[in-house]
Every structure is written in C-alpha cells, then in structure tokens.
Amino acid sequence: LATLEADGAWTGRDVRPRLPGLAGVPDVAARLVFSSAELVGEATLASLGIADGDHLQLVFDARGRREVLTASLDGTAKLWNVDSGQCLRTFVGHAGIIFCAAFSPDGALVLSASSDRTARLWDADSAGCIRELAGHTDVVNSALFSPDGARALTASFDHTARSAVFSPDGTQMLTASIDRTAKLWDVGSFKCLRTLEGHDASVMFAVFSPDGSQILTHSGDGTAKLWGAESGTCSHTLEGRGELVNSVAFSPDGAKVLAGSSGPSASLWSAGSGEFLHSLDGHGSSAFLADVCP
C-alpha cells in the first residue's frame, strides 16, 4: 500500500517510476486502477476522475508476478523469473507441441494450447494440471482467458476459428477464419452479431483496439484492415508498401497500428486516418512478428 500526492496530468508513465520506493517493495508489479478504470496509455489521473491534489491510494496485487511463461516444441511450458532468468516450474502433460501459454488475470492459473488437440488449465504455483479441455478435432493453436478470468477461449485448425479473442470488456468474442471473414459474437448467447467481409484470403488474426471501438485484421491476402466494431464496416485497408503484411498490433492507446511484413521492415500507421506514418527498417529478413510495449 502506498500514498502519494498526485498531479492530475500524470499518466501511468509518470506514476510507475514512483511505485517501488513508495511501496517499499523493489520488484512491485501492479495494474494502476481507480474505481473500474485502468491507467494505461496516455490516460491521465484526471481522466479517471481524480482531481489535482487528491490523495491517490494505490493497492498492489499481492500476487503481482515478476515471471514470464514460455511454450515449446518439446511439449512443455515453463515459468521463469524475469530478474534472475531462473526456471521456476515446468508444466508437463501435453502429448504434443505447446503453441501458447497464458496467465489468468489474477496470475493464479495458466492456460495452454497444444497440437494434441487439447487445452489445459494449470495451477501456476504447483504446475499441476487442474483440467484438460478436450473437444477440438485438430491442433489447438491459441487459448486465452476472459478479462474476468471466468472463461477460457480456444481456437483451432479444425475450422471452428483460426484465432479468437475477447473484447476488452469481456462481453464479445472476435474470431478469424479461413473463410476470409472475421466474426463478432455475443459471449452470453453465442449469437453472431456481425460478419466482417472484404479480405481476399484467409483471415489469419483479428483483435480489438484497447477501447473496443475498432477491430484490426490481417489476412493471407497480404493486407491489414481496420473496422468499426459497432458498424462492422471497413474504414481503412493497410497495404504493405510492396510487401505482404503478416502480423499486426495496436499501440496501447489505440491510436496507432504496427504491422510486420514479408520484408525486412515493419510499418507504423495511424488507426484513425489509416495514414502511413513510419517505416521501421533494419532487419535482415522478414519481420514476421510485431508488438508494442505497453
């Protein structure tokens, strides 16, 4: 627990460096939340309803982890300490490659997806398998938790969905498919709300913007597209400037899109206008994965 005099114009970047000393914990890990809103991106304390000069009380999650998960071709997932590089636990039980592993929002559980056609739920502290999630008829290539940690969502090569994610508020799901579309679904009823059509090849991946207002897709046709989540209409098509787009990510504030490509560079675009902003050059081969630091 820490108390500090906070300026309403501060963003998370201003607050975070002050936390370790104030909390008296050198490796504190915390999400900065006030009421039901989180201090991320360019959001300020004032935008969360905190006035200049207010005493902002920050409560740290006692389970805040300085740990990362890795998934491997050897059929295991491993938990590592970020500071020491030490392997803390190994999750063993899948009968095939593990394609991804993810923490639950509270850090208590781990979810993994495997080529053995299953996902598994694990205890993060003991590495014991709690439950096997079986039902897919082909490789399970992704698995993740809902924002509240109550549900798990999987995607597979069995023609159910190539990728699947939750909306930031957890009320909707977004899937990408080899049928060249992405679809928006209601979590409660599993009803399809909208179909996003326009790509000329399989949609490889689809993701919500941080505020849930936009959707970003990328396809085997070498393009990325921005869509209105409410309207389902395509607002912009992002071409790879002579190269095929093969990965995409929003910036934490949702204002920009980063796209990896088949060439040795990545591109930065405006999410609002679709305007090309910068080319990030320097790789010796394809920039096949792009992500933005939070």
C-alpha positions as CSV (number, residue, x, y, z in Angstrom):
1,L,0.0,0.0,0.0
2,A,1.3,3.5,-0.9
3,T,0.1,7.0,-0.7
4,L,1.4,9.9,-2.8
5,E,0.4,13.4,-3.8
6,A,-0.6,13.0,-7.4
7,D,-0.9,15.6,-10.2
8,G,-4.0,15.1,-12.3
9,A,-1.9,15.4,-15.5
10,W,0.2,12.4,-14.7
11,T,-0.1,9.3,-16.9
12,G,0.9,5.7,-16.0
13,R,4.5,6.6,-17.2
14,D,4.7,9.3,-14.5
15,V,3.3,7.1,-11.7
16,R,5.1,3.8,-12.3
17,P,8.6,5.0,-11.5
18,R,7.4,6.2,-8.1
19,L,5.8,2.9,-7.0
20,P,8.8,0.8,-5.9
21,G,10.1,3.4,-3.4
22,L,6.7,4.3,-2.1
23,A,5.5,0.7,-1.6
24,G,8.9,-0.4,-0.1
25,V,9.0,-3.3,-2.5
26,P,11.8,-3.3,-5.1
27,D,10.0,-5.5,-7.6
28,V,6.4,-4.4,-7.3
29,A,4.1,-5.4,-10.1
30,A,0.8,-3.6,-10.3
31,R,-2.1,-2.6,-12.5
32,L,-2.9,1.0,-11.9
33,V,-6.7,1.1,-11.4
34,F,-9.0,3.7,-10.0
35,S,-12.6,2.6,-9.5
36,S,-13.3,0.4,-12.6
37,A,-10.9,2.3,-14.9
38,E,-7.2,1.4,-15.6
39,L,-4.4,3.9,-16.1
40,V,-3.0,2.8,-19.4
41,G,-1.5,4.5,-22.5
42,E,-2.0,8.3,-22.5
43,A,-4.9,8.3,-19.9
44,T,-4.3,10.7,-17.1
45,L,-5.3,10.6,-13.4
46,A,-7.7,13.4,-14.1
47,S,-9.4,11.4,-16.9
48,L,-10.1,8.7,-14.4
49,G,-11.9,11.3,-12.2
50,I,-9.0,12.2,-9.8
51,A,-8.6,15.9,-9.2
52,D,-5.3,17.8,-8.8
53,G,-4.0,17.5,-5.3
54,D,-6.1,14.5,-4.4
55,H,-4.5,11.7,-2.4
56,L,-4.4,8.7,-4.6
57,Q,-4.2,5.4,-2.8
58,L,-2.7,2.6,-4.8
59,V,-3.3,-1.0,-3.8
60,F,-0.9,-3.6,-5.1
61,D,-1.8,-7.1,-6.0
62,A,-0.1,-9.4,-3.6
63,R,0.2,-11.9,-6.4
64,G,1.8,-9.4,-8.8
65,R,4.3,-11.7,-10.6
66,R,7.8,-10.9,-11.9
67,E,7.5,-14.0,-14.1
68,V,7.0,-15.0,-17.7
69,L,5.7,-18.0,-19.4
70,T,7.2,-19.8,-22.5
71,A,5.7,-22.5,-24.7
72,S,7.8,-25.0,-26.5
73,L,8.1,-27.6,-29.3
74,D,9.2,-30.0,-26.6
75,G,5.6,-30.2,-25.3
76,T,6.2,-28.2,-22.1
77,A,5.6,-24.7,-20.9
78,K,7.9,-23.1,-18.4
79,L,7.7,-20.3,-15.8
80,W,10.7,-18.1,-15.4
81,N,11.8,-15.4,-13.0
82,V,12.3,-12.2,-15.0
83,D,15.2,-10.9,-12.9
84,S,17.3,-14.0,-12.4
85,G,16.4,-15.9,-15.6
86,Q,15.8,-19.0,-13.4
87,C,13.2,-21.6,-14.4
88,L,10.8,-21.8,-11.6
89,R,8.4,-24.5,-12.8
90,T,7.8,-26.8,-15.8
91,F,4.2,-27.7,-16.9
92,V,4.3,-31.3,-18.2
93,G,1.3,-33.3,-19.6
94,H,0.6,-32.4,-23.2
95,A,1.2,-35.1,-25.8
96,G,2.3,-32.6,-28.5
97,I,3.8,-29.1,-29.2
98,I,2.5,-26.3,-26.9
99,F,1.7,-23.3,-29.1
100,C,0.9,-20.8,-26.4
101,A,0.6,-20.4,-22.7
102,A,-1.1,-17.5,-20.8
103,F,-1.7,-16.4,-17.2
104,S,-5.2,-15.8,-15.8
105,P,-5.8,-12.1,-14.9
106,D,-5.1,-12.8,-11.2
107,G,-2.0,-14.8,-12.0
108,A,-3.2,-17.9,-10.2
109,L,-3.8,-20.1,-13.3
110,V,-2.1,-20.9,-16.6
111,L,-3.8,-21.9,-19.8
112,S,-2.0,-23.8,-22.6
113,A,-2.9,-24.8,-26.1
114,S,-1.4,-27.8,-27.9
115,S,-1.1,-29.8,-31.1
116,D,-2.5,-32.8,-29.1
117,R,-6.0,-31.1,-29.8
118,T,-6.5,-30.1,-26.2
119,A,-6.0,-27.1,-23.9
120,R,-5.1,-27.5,-20.3
121,L,-5.7,-25.5,-17.2
122,W,-2.8,-25.5,-14.7
123,D,-2.1,-24.2,-11.1
124,A,0.6,-21.5,-11.6
125,D,2.2,-22.2,-8.2
126,S,2.3,-26.0,-8.3
127,A,2.4,-26.6,-12.1
128,G,-0.2,-29.3,-11.5
129,C,-2.8,-29.8,-14.2
130,I,-6.3,-28.9,-12.9
131,R,-8.3,-29.7,-16.0
132,E,-8.0,-30.9,-19.6
133,L,-10.2,-29.1,-22.1
134,A,-10.9,-31.5,-24.9
135,G,-13.3,-31.1,-27.8
136,H,-11.4,-29.8,-30.8
137,T,-10.7,-32.2,-33.7
138,D,-7.4,-30.6,-34.8
139,V,-4.5,-28.6,-33.4
140,V,-5.4,-26.0,-30.8
141,N,-3.3,-23.1,-31.7
142,S,-4.4,-20.5,-29.2
143,A,-6.0,-20.2,-25.8
144,L,-6.7,-17.3,-23.5
145,F,-8.7,-16.1,-20.5
146,S,-11.6,-13.7,-20.5
147,P,-10.8,-10.3,-18.8
148,D,-12.5,-11.5,-15.6
149,G,-10.8,-14.9,-15.7
150,A,-14.2,-16.8,-15.6
151,R,-14.0,-18.2,-19.2
152,A,-11.3,-19.7,-21.5
153,L,-11.4,-19.2,-25.3
154,T,-9.6,-21.6,-27.7
155,A,-9.0,-21.5,-31.4
156,S,-8.1,-24.5,-33.7
157,F,-7.3,-25.6,-37.2
158,D,-10.5,-27.7,-37.1
159,H,-12.4,-24.9,-39.0
160,T,-14.1,-23.5,-35.8
161,A,-11.8,-20.4,-35.8
162,R,-8.2,-19.7,-36.7
163,S,-7.9,-17.1,-33.9
164,A,-10.2,-16.0,-31.2
165,V,-10.1,-13.1,-28.6
166,F,-12.3,-11.4,-26.1
167,S,-13.4,-7.8,-26.3
168,P,-11.8,-5.6,-23.6
169,D,-15.0,-5.7,-21.5
170,G,-15.4,-9.4,-22.0
171,T,-18.9,-9.2,-23.5
172,Q,-18.0,-10.2,-27.0
173,M,-15.7,-12.6,-28.9
174,L,-13.9,-11.9,-32.2
175,T,-12.9,-14.8,-34.4
176,A,-10.8,-15.0,-37.6
177,S,-11.4,-17.8,-40.2
178,I,-10.1,-19.4,-43.4
179,D,-13.5,-18.5,-44.9
180,R,-12.0,-15.0,-45.5
181,T,-14.1,-13.4,-42.7
182,A,-13.9,-12.3,-39.1
183,K,-17.0,-12.6,-36.9
184,L,-18.1,-10.8,-33.8
185,W,-20.1,-12.9,-31.3
186,D,-22.1,-12.2,-28.1
187,V,-20.5,-14.1,-25.2
188,G,-23.7,-14.7,-23.3
189,S,-25.8,-16.1,-26.2
190,F,-23.0,-17.1,-28.7
191,K,-25.0,-15.3,-31.3
192,C,-23.1,-13.9,-34.3
193,L,-23.5,-10.1,-34.2
194,R,-21.6,-9.1,-37.3
195,T,-19.5,-10.6,-40.1
196,L,-16.6,-8.6,-41.4
197,E,-16.2,-9.4,-45.1
198,G,-13.6,-7.9,-47.5
199,H,-10.4,-9.9,-47.4
200,D,-9.4,-12.0,-50.4
201,A,-7.8,-14.8,-48.5
202,S,-8.0,-16.5,-45.0
203,V,-8.1,-14.0,-42.1
204,M,-5.2,-15.0,-40.0
205,F,-5.8,-12.8,-37.0
206,A,-8.3,-10.3,-35.6
207,V,-8.0,-8.2,-32.5
208,F,-9.9,-5.3,-30.7
209,S,-8.5,-1.9,-30.1
210,P,-7.8,-1.3,-26.4
211,D,-11.1,0.6,-26.0
212,G,-13.1,-1.9,-28.1
213,S,-14.2,0.6,-30.7
214,Q,-12.1,-0.7,-33.6
215,I,-11.1,-4.1,-35.0
216,L,-7.9,-4.9,-36.7
217,T,-7.5,-7.9,-39.0
218,H,-4.7,-9.3,-41.2
219,S,-5.0,-11.8,-43.9
220,G,-3.2,-14.2,-46.3
221,D,-4.0,-11.6,-49.0
222,G,-1.1,-9.6,-47.6
223,T,-3.2,-6.7,-46.2
224,A,-4.5,-5.5,-42.8
225,K,-7.9,-3.8,-42.4
226,L,-9.4,-1.5,-39.8
227,W,-13.1,-1.9,-39.0
228,G,-15.7,-0.2,-36.8
229,A,-16.7,-2.6,-34.1
230,E,-20.2,-1.3,-34.0
231,S,-20.8,-0.9,-37.7
232,G,-18.8,-3.8,-39.0
233,T,-17.6,-1.7,-41.9
234,C,-14.0,-1.4,-43.1
235,S,-12.7,2.1,-42.6
236,H,-9.1,1.6,-43.9
237,T,-7.0,-1.0,-45.7
238,L,-3.3,-1.0,-44.8
239,E,-1.2,-2.2,-47.7
240,G,2.3,-3.4,-47.0
241,R,4.1,-0.8,-49.3
242,G,5.2,-3.5,-51.7
243,E,5.4,-6.2,-49.0
244,L,2.8,-8.6,-47.5
245,V,1.5,-7.7,-44.0
246,N,1.9,-10.8,-41.8
247,S,1.3,-9.5,-38.2
248,V,-0.4,-6.6,-36.6
249,A,-0.8,-4.9,-33.2
250,F,-2.5,-1.8,-31.8
251,S,-0.5,0.7,-29.7
252,P,-1.7,0.7,-26.0
253,D,-3.6,3.9,-26.6
254,G,-5.2,2.5,-29.8
255,A,-4.0,5.5,-31.9
256,K,-1.5,3.6,-34.0
257,V,-1.1,0.2,-35.7
258,L,2.1,-1.6,-36.1
259,A,2.4,-4.1,-38.9
260,G,5.1,-6.7,-39.6
261,S,5.8,-7.7,-43.1
262,S,7.3,-10.2,-45.5
263,G,10.2,-7.8,-46.0
264,P,12.9,-6.7,-43.5
265,S,10.8,-3.8,-42.0
266,A,7.7,-3.0,-40.0
267,S,5.3,-0.2,-40.6
268,L,3.5,2.2,-38.3
269,W,0.1,3.6,-39.3
270,S,-2.5,5.9,-37.9
271,A,-5.5,3.9,-36.6
272,G,-7.7,7.0,-37.1
273,S,-6.9,8.0,-40.6
274,G,-5.2,4.9,-42.0
275,E,-2.2,7.1,-42.9
276,F,1.2,5.6,-43.2
277,L,3.5,7.2,-40.6
278,H,6.9,5.5,-40.4
279,S,8.9,2.5,-41.7
280,L,11.0,0.7,-39.2
281,D,13.9,-0.7,-41.1
282,G,16.9,-2.7,-40.1
283,H,16.0,-6.4,-40.0
284,G,18.0,-8.8,-42.3
285,S,14.9,-10.8,-43.2
286,S,11.1,-10.9,-42.8
287,A,9.6,-9.0,-39.8
288,F,7.1,-11.8,-39.1
289,L,6.0,-10.7,-35.7
290,A,5.3,-7.1,-34.4
291,D,4.2,-6.0,-31.0
292,V,4.1,-2.7,-29.0
293,C,5.4,-2.3,-25.4
294,P,2.6,-1.3,-23.0
